Amino acid sequence: MPLDGAARAALIALIENSAKQAVLEGSGMPKPPSLASAAETQYVPPTEALLQGARVNNPVRTVLELRPRAAVTLEGSVSVADAAKRMAAANADAALVLGDEDRVAGIFTDRDLASRVLGAGLDPRRTKISAIMTENPRCVMDDEPALTAVMLMVDGRFRHLPVVDSTESVVGLLDVAKCLHDAISHLELRNLAGGQRTAGELLRATAPPDSTVLADATVVAAAKQAASRKGGAALVVRSEGGGAPRVGGIVTPKDFLNRVVAVGLAAARTRVGDIMTPSPACIKESATLLHALHLLQGSGFRNLPVVSEAGEPLGVLDVLAVVEGALEAASSTDAPPTPARRPLAHSAVGDYAPASE
């Protein structure tokens, strides 16, 4: 879902404020031109005018200084199974597909694996990457301001951005988590109210209602459920002695990639309980989004289970939702309160096995 005008205004304000802060710090950069007129228009995809404005503003860090990781690169003729093996070996959840002259032709992610392959009932060994990749993904230049990458990712809901140089050669692949430092610093230094929005408030506003899966469900069933949630993570709920439900584990698209397809397991015969991450770290619904951002940055997590004050599971927030929610709320703090969310219904679960490494 693209950002509304208020959220785009917040992002543009971040870019402007970054340049103003640099002036105060003695960088000698000129005061940037106002971008207010762009924020007042109806939503359009990020335009070259906005990106040129970000270049003029020249915030301190560039995309290259975010240290995008070396990209796993593939040919379109590679099977999904082989791609998963290469991605797992590199501990990567996304890969770039190269076309003519080694230019970026597509991107393939663990979410594509979950929703477009396993969730669609396709055989990873017989499905080519070219059939399910996202073609012609948006790229970012390595000398762009870091906040331009933040804007592109949140605006387009991208979790990964290919980074290229002036010749369109691949430099690397930027993960949204690499932008957490910039999002946190701007929320803190500018004392933006979006950081004080709570995880519970964001969850009630954005999370799908069904984010649980049974431990004895098959990976195929879980992937189909993930496809209905646009590829997101799910909680495995347990109960101790018939008591209140608790978070027993979490299963993500990366688990499908690393612990099922990459090692050649049959998704139709593999249980979620055998490949989930047990007892994940959780945050309470009263935790602020700024706290959530710090936790995501420090832990390397991409998903945060949210629980009630009593410890009952409520849902899952992913890193992009937290960044987007914090920046969006920074521009609007007087929204009416959202009614309390009921804990997720209890699900019977089976025995748990430690997740394979």
C-alpha positions as CSV (number, residue, x, y, z in Angstrom):
1,M,0.0,0.0,0.0
2,P,1.6,3.3,-1.0
3,L,2.1,6.1,1.4
4,D,-0.6,8.8,1.8
5,G,0.2,12.4,1.5
6,A,0.9,12.9,5.2
7,A,3.4,10.0,5.3
8,R,5.1,11.3,2.2
9,A,5.3,14.7,3.8
10,A,7.0,13.1,6.8
11,L,9.6,11.4,4.6
12,I,10.3,14.6,2.7
13,A,10.6,16.5,5.9
14,L,13.2,14.0,7.1
15,I,15.3,14.7,4.0
16,E,15.0,18.4,4.4
17,N,15.7,18.3,8.2
18,S,18.8,16.2,7.6
19,A,20.3,18.8,5.3
20,K,19.4,21.6,7.8
21,Q,21.0,19.6,10.6
22,A,24.2,19.3,8.5
23,V,24.3,23.1,8.1
24,L,24.1,23.4,11.9
25,E,26.9,20.9,12.3
26,G,29.1,23.1,10.1
27,S,29.0,21.1,6.9
28,G,28.7,24.2,4.8
29,M,25.9,22.8,2.7
30,P,23.4,25.3,1.4
31,K,19.9,25.4,2.8
32,P,17.8,23.0,0.6
33,P,14.8,24.2,-1.5
34,S,11.4,23.5,-0.1
35,L,9.7,20.3,-1.2
36,A,6.4,21.1,0.3
37,S,4.6,21.4,-3.1
38,A,5.5,17.7,-3.8
39,A,3.9,16.6,-0.5
40,E,0.7,18.4,-1.2
41,T,0.0,16.6,-4.5
42,Q,-1.8,13.3,-4.8
43,Y,0.3,10.2,-4.5
44,V,2.5,9.3,-7.4
45,P,5.5,6.9,-7.4
46,P,8.8,8.6,-6.3
47,T,9.6,11.0,-9.1
48,E,12.9,12.1,-10.5
49,A,12.2,15.6,-9.2
50,L,12.0,14.3,-5.6
51,L,15.2,12.3,-6.0
52,Q,17.0,15.3,-7.5
53,G,15.8,17.3,-4.5
54,A,17.3,14.7,-2.2
55,R,20.6,14.9,-4.1
56,V,20.7,18.7,-3.7
57,N,19.9,18.3,0.0
58,N,22.9,15.9,0.2
59,P,22.4,14.4,3.6
60,V,25.6,13.2,5.3
61,R,25.4,9.4,4.4
62,T,25.2,7.9,0.9
63,V,23.7,4.6,0.0
64,L,27.2,3.2,-0.5
65,E,28.0,4.1,3.1
66,L,25.1,1.9,4.2
67,R,27.4,-0.9,3.1
68,P,24.9,-2.9,0.9
69,R,25.9,-6.5,0.9
70,A,27.3,-8.3,-2.1
71,A,24.3,-9.6,-4.1
72,V,23.7,-13.3,-4.9
73,T,23.3,-13.1,-8.7
74,L,21.5,-15.7,-10.8
75,E,20.5,-16.5,-14.3
76,G,16.8,-16.7,-15.1
77,S,17.1,-20.3,-16.2
78,V,18.2,-21.4,-12.7
79,S,15.6,-23.5,-10.8
80,V,14.1,-22.2,-7.6
81,A,15.6,-25.2,-5.7
82,D,19.1,-24.3,-6.9
83,A,18.6,-20.6,-6.2
84,A,17.5,-21.5,-2.6
85,K,20.7,-23.5,-2.1
86,R,22.9,-20.6,-3.2
87,M,20.9,-18.1,-1.2
88,A,21.0,-20.2,1.9
89,A,24.8,-20.7,1.6
90,A,25.2,-16.9,1.5
91,N,22.6,-16.4,4.3
92,A,20.6,-14.2,1.9
93,D,16.9,-13.8,1.6
94,A,17.0,-12.2,-1.8
95,A,18.9,-12.6,-5.0
96,L,19.2,-10.6,-8.2
97,V,18.6,-12.0,-11.7
98,L,20.9,-10.7,-14.3
99,G,20.0,-10.2,-18.0
100,D,21.8,-8.7,-20.9
101,E,25.2,-7.1,-20.1
102,D,24.8,-8.2,-16.5
103,R,22.1,-5.6,-15.9
104,V,19.4,-6.2,-13.2
105,A,16.5,-8.0,-14.9
106,G,14.7,-9.2,-11.8
107,I,14.7,-9.9,-8.1
108,F,13.8,-13.1,-6.3
109,T,13.1,-13.2,-2.5
110,D,12.1,-15.6,0.2
111,R,8.6,-14.1,0.0
112,D,8.3,-15.0,-3.6
113,L,9.3,-18.5,-2.7
114,A,6.5,-18.7,-0.1
115,S,3.7,-17.1,-2.0
116,R,4.5,-17.8,-5.7
117,V,6.0,-21.3,-5.5
118,L,5.1,-23.2,-2.3
119,G,1.8,-21.4,-1.8
120,A,0.9,-21.9,-5.5
121,G,1.7,-25.6,-5.4
122,L,4.7,-25.4,-7.7
123,D,7.7,-27.8,-7.6
124,P,10.8,-25.8,-6.7
125,R,13.0,-28.2,-8.6
126,R,11.0,-27.7,-11.9
127,T,10.2,-24.0,-11.6
128,K,12.6,-21.5,-13.1
129,I,13.4,-18.2,-11.4
130,S,12.4,-16.3,-14.5
131,A,8.8,-17.5,-14.1
132,I,8.3,-16.1,-10.6
133,M,10.7,-13.3,-10.1
134,T,9.7,-9.6,-9.9
135,E,10.9,-8.2,-13.2
136,N,12.7,-4.8,-13.6
137,P,12.8,-3.9,-9.9
138,R,13.4,-0.3,-8.8
139,C,17.1,0.3,-8.3
140,V,19.0,3.0,-6.3
141,M,22.3,4.6,-7.2
142,D,25.2,4.0,-5.0
143,D,25.8,7.8,-4.6
144,E,22.2,8.6,-3.6
145,P,21.6,10.0,-0.1
146,A,20.8,7.3,2.4
147,L,17.4,8.8,3.1
148,T,16.5,8.4,-0.6
149,A,16.8,4.7,-0.1
150,V,14.5,5.0,3.0
151,M,12.0,6.9,1.0
152,L,12.0,4.5,-1.9
153,M,11.7,1.4,0.4
154,V,8.8,2.8,2.5
155,D,7.1,4.4,-0.4
156,G,7.2,1.3,-2.6
157,R,7.1,-1.2,0.3
158,F,10.3,-2.7,-0.9
159,R,12.4,-4.8,1.6
160,H,15.3,-4.9,-0.8
161,L,16.8,-2.5,-3.3
162,P,19.4,-3.3,-5.9
163,V,22.2,-0.8,-5.8
164,V,23.9,0.1,-9.1
165,D,26.6,2.5,-10.2
166,S,26.6,5.1,-13.0
167,T,27.1,2.4,-15.6
168,E,24.1,0.3,-14.2
169,S,26.5,-2.3,-13.0
170,V,25.5,-4.1,-9.8
171,V,27.1,-2.8,-6.7
172,G,25.1,-4.8,-4.1
173,L,21.7,-5.4,-2.5
174,L,20.4,-3.1,0.2
175,D,18.2,-4.6,2.9
176,V,15.7,-2.3,4.7
177,A,17.4,-3.2,8.0
178,K,20.4,-1.3,6.8
179,C,18.3,1.9,6.9
180,L,17.3,1.4,10.5
181,H,20.1,3.6,11.8
182,D,18.9,6.5,9.7
183,A,15.3,6.1,10.6
184,I,16.1,5.9,14.3
185,S,18.5,8.8,14.3
186,H,16.0,11.1,12.7
187,L,13.2,10.1,15.0
188,E,15.4,10.7,18.0
189,L,17.3,13.8,16.9
190,R,14.2,15.6,15.7
191,N,12.1,14.3,18.6
192,L,9.5,13.1,16.1
193,A,6.4,11.8,17.8
194,G,6.1,8.8,15.4
195,G,8.7,7.0,17.6
196,Q,6.3,7.1,20.5
197,R,3.5,5.2,18.7
198,T,3.1,1.8,20.2
199,A,3.5,-1.6,18.7
200,G,-0.1,-2.4,19.7
201,E,-1.4,0.6,17.9
202,L,0.5,-0.2,14.7
203,L,-0.6,-3.9,14.9
204,R,-4.3,-3.0,15.2
205,A,-4.0,-0.6,12.2
206,T,-2.0,-2.8,9.8
207,A,-1.6,-6.5,10.7
208,P,-3.8,-9.2,9.1
209,P,-6.2,-10.8,11.5
210,D,-4.9,-14.3,11.0
211,S,-1.2,-14.6,11.7
212,T,-1.1,-18.0,13.4
213,V,-0.3,-21.4,12.1
214,L,-0.5,-24.9,13.7
215,A,2.7,-26.6,14.6
216,D,1.5,-29.8,12.9
217,A,0.5,-28.0,9.7
218,T,2.5,-28.8,6.6
219,V,4.8,-26.2,5.1
220,V,2.6,-26.1,2.0
221,A,-0.4,-25.2,4.1
222,A,1.6,-22.6,5.9
223,A,2.9,-21.1,2.7
224,K,-0.6,-20.9,1.3
225,Q,-1.6,-19.0,4.4
226,A,1.4,-16.8,4.1
227,A,0.4,-16.0,0.5
228,S,-2.9,-14.7,1.7
229,R,-0.9,-12.4,4.0
230,K,1.4,-11.3,1.2
231,G,4.2,-13.6,2.3
232,G,4.5,-12.6,5.9
233,A,5.6,-14.5,9.1
234,A,3.3,-16.4,11.3
235,L,3.2,-17.3,15.0
236,V,2.9,-20.8,16.3
237,V,0.8,-20.7,19.4
238,R,1.0,-23.1,22.3
239,S,-0.8,-23.6,25.6
240,E,0.6,-24.9,28.9
241,G,-1.8,-27.1,30.8
242,G,-4.9,-25.7,29.1
243,G,-3.9,-22.2,30.3
244,A,-3.7,-18.9,28.3
245,P,-2.1,-19.2,24.9
246,R,1.6,-18.3,24.5
247,V,4.0,-17.8,21.6
248,G,5.6,-21.2,21.0
249,G,7.5,-20.2,17.8
250,I,7.6,-18.2,14.7
251,V,7.9,-19.3,11.1
252,T,9.0,-17.0,8.3
253,P,9.6,-17.2,4.5
254,K,13.3,-17.5,5.2
255,D,12.6,-20.7,7.2
256,F,10.9,-22.1,4.1
257,L,13.9,-21.1,2.0
258,N,16.7,-22.2,4.3
259,R,15.2,-25.1,6.2
260,V,13.0,-26.7,3.6
261,V,13.7,-26.0,-0.1
262,A,17.5,-25.4,0.2
263,V,18.0,-28.8,2.0
264,G,15.6,-30.7,-0.3
265,L,12.8,-31.5,2.1
266,A,9.3,-32.2,0.7
267,A,7.2,-29.2,1.7
268,A,4.0,-31.3,1.6
269,R,5.4,-33.7,4.2
270,T,7.3,-31.3,6.5
271,R,5.7,-29.9,9.6
272,V,5.9,-26.3,10.6
273,G,6.9,-27.4,14.1
274,D,10.1,-29.0,12.7
275,I,11.4,-25.9,10.9
276,M,10.1,-23.0,13.0
277,T,12.3,-20.8,15.3
278,P,11.1,-21.7,18.9
279,S,10.6,-19.3,21.7
280,P,11.3,-16.1,19.7
281,A,11.9,-12.7,21.5
282,C,8.7,-10.8,21.8
283,I,7.7,-7.2,22.5
284,K,4.7,-6.0,24.5
285,E,2.0,-4.1,22.8
286,S,2.8,-1.0,25.0
287,A,6.4,-0.9,23.6
288,T,7.1,2.2,21.4
289,L,8.0,1.9,17.8
290,L,11.3,3.5,18.6
291,H,12.0,0.7,21.0
292,A,11.0,-1.8,18.3
293,L,13.4,-0.2,15.8
294,H,16.3,-0.4,18.3
295,L,15.5,-4.1,19.0
296,L,15.3,-4.8,15.3
297,Q,18.6,-3.0,14.6
298,G,20.5,-4.7,17.5
299,S,19.2,-8.2,17.0
300,G,19.1,-8.5,13.2
301,F,15.5,-9.7,13.5
302,R,13.2,-9.0,10.6
303,N,9.9,-9.9,12.4
304,L,8.8,-9.1,16.0
305,P,6.0,-11.1,17.7
306,V,3.7,-8.7,19.7
307,V,2.1,-9.9,22.9
308,S,-0.3,-8.4,25.4
309,E,0.7,-7.2,28.8
310,A,-0.3,-10.6,30.1
311,G,1.9,-12.3,27.5
312,E,-0.9,-13.5,25.1
313,P,0.1,-13.5,21.4
314,L,-1.5,-10.7,19.3
315,G,0.4,-10.8,16.0
316,V,3.6,-10.1,14.1
317,L,5.2,-6.8,12.9
318,D,7.9,-6.9,10.2
319,V,10.7,-4.5,10.0
320,L,9.2,-2.5,7.0
321,A,5.9,-2.1,8.8
322,V,7.7,-0.7,11.9
323,V,9.7,1.8,9.9
324,E,6.7,2.8,7.8
325,G,4.5,3.1,10.9
326,A,7.0,5.3,12.8
327,L,7.6,7.7,9.9
328,E,3.9,7.9,9.0
329,A,2.9,8.7,12.6
330,A,5.6,11.3,12.8
331,S,3.4,13.6,10.7
332,S,0.1,12.9,12.4
333,T,-0.2,12.4,16.2
334,D,-3.9,13.3,16.8
335,A,-5.5,10.2,15.3
336,P,-8.4,8.8,17.5
337,P,-7.4,5.7,19.6
338,T,-8.0,2.3,18.2
339,P,-10.2,-0.2,20.1
340,A,-8.2,-2.9,22.0
341,R,-7.4,-6.0,20.0
342,R,-8.5,-9.4,21.4
343,P,-5.7,-12.0,21.9
344,L,-5.4,-14.5,19.1
345,A,-7.6,-17.6,19.5
346,H,-6.0,-20.6,21.1
347,S,-4.6,-23.2,18.7
348,A,-3.8,-26.7,19.7
349,V,-0.3,-27.6,18.9
350,G,1.8,-30.7,18.9
351,D,5.3,-31.4,20.2
352,Y,8.1,-29.0,19.4
353,A,11.4,-29.9,17.8
354,P,14.3,-27.5,17.8
355,A,14.7,-25.7,14.5
356,S,17.4,-27.1,12.4
357,E,20.5,-24.8,11.9
